[in-house]
Amino acid sequence: MATSILSNNSMIIKYKTGTNEKGDDIFNSQRFSDVRLDISDDDFYAVGKALAGLMSSDAVSIRKQHDYLVEDI
């Protein structure tokens, strides 16, 4: 039987870097890996907002990405 085990959390902050010649928004993102596995969503969001406040561009979203290791036990 296969089982998945949470192995890593990452925070991805998407931010606007400008506009192109057509006036469309241009976005980029910054990934922060190895976020504690037991962090609450409220704490995760608070840290994301604090990090976004340090960036020179406006943050658009804060995403939490889980990575799982799938094993046959």
Backbone torsions as a table, in degrees:
resi	resn	phi	psi	omega
1	MET	NA	130.6	-179.6
2	ALA	-83.1	142.7	179.2
3	THR	-133.6	140.9	176.7
4	SER	-103.5	139.8	-179.3
5	ILE	-125.7	125.7	177.4
6	LEU	-61.9	121.7	-175.4
7	SER	-114.9	-18.9	-177.2
8	ASN	-163.0	143.7	170.0
9	ASN	-115.9	142.1	173.9
10	SER	-131.0	149.3	173.8
11	MET	-110.4	130.0	179.0
12	ILE	-122.3	116.9	179.7
13	ILE	-104.5	119.1	178.5
14	LYS	-96.9	134.6	-178.7
15	TYR	-140.6	155.2	-179.9
16	LYS	-86.2	129.5	-179.7
17	THR	-106.2	-9.0	179.7
18	GLY	155.1	-158.5	177.9
19	THR	-133.7	153.0	177.4
20	ASN	-89.5	-176.4	-176.4
21	GLU	-65.3	-19.6	177.7
22	LYS	-89.1	-5.7	-179.1
23	GLY	90.8	5.0	178.0
24	ASP	-79.3	144.0	178.9
25	ASP	-67.8	144.3	175.3
26	ILE	-112.4	131.1	-177.8
27	PHE	-119.2	154.6	173.0
28	ASN	-139.7	171.7	179.1
29	SER	-143.3	156.7	177.7
30	GLN	-126.2	129.3	-180.0
31	ARG	-105.2	134.7	173.4
32	PHE	-117.0	111.7	-176.3
33	SER	-91.9	169.1	175.5
34	ASP	60.3	40.9	173.2
35	VAL	-73.5	141.3	-178.3
36	ARG	-48.7	138.7	-178.5
37	LEU	-72.5	-25.9	-175.3
38	ASP	-99.6	12.3	-178.5
39	ILE	-70.8	138.9	178.2
40	SER	-75.4	160.1	178.8
41	ASP	-63.5	-37.2	178.2
42	ASP	-63.1	-44.6	178.8
43	ASP	-66.9	-40.0	177.9
44	PHE	-57.8	-47.2	-179.1
45	TYR	-65.4	-41.0	179.7
46	ALA	-62.1	-42.7	177.4
47	VAL	-65.1	-42.4	178.2
48	GLY	-60.2	-43.1	178.1
49	LYS	-64.5	-39.6	179.2
50	ALA	-65.1	-43.7	178.0
51	LEU	-65.6	-40.1	179.1
52	ALA	-62.3	-33.8	178.7
53	GLY	-66.9	-21.4	178.9
54	LEU	-85.9	-12.0	-177.9
55	MET	-81.6	151.7	-179.0
56	SER	-79.9	-13.5	179.4
57	SER	-110.8	161.5	-179.6
58	ASP	-77.3	127.2	177.4
59	ALA	-73.2	140.1	179.1
60	VAL	-103.5	-38.3	-179.3
61	SER	-155.1	156.8	174.6
62	ILE	-123.0	120.7	-175.5
63	ARG	-117.8	139.3	175.9
64	LYS	-106.7	123.7	-178.9
65	GLN	-116.1	126.4	176.8
66	HIS	-99.2	137.2	172.1
67	ASP	-115.2	133.1	-178.1
68	TYR	-118.7	146.2	172.2
69	LEU	-102.7	125.2	-179.9
70	VAL	-104.5	124.1	-177.7
71	GLU	-127.7	155.6	173.8
72	ASP	-98.2	116.9	-179.1
73	ILE	-107.4	NA	NA
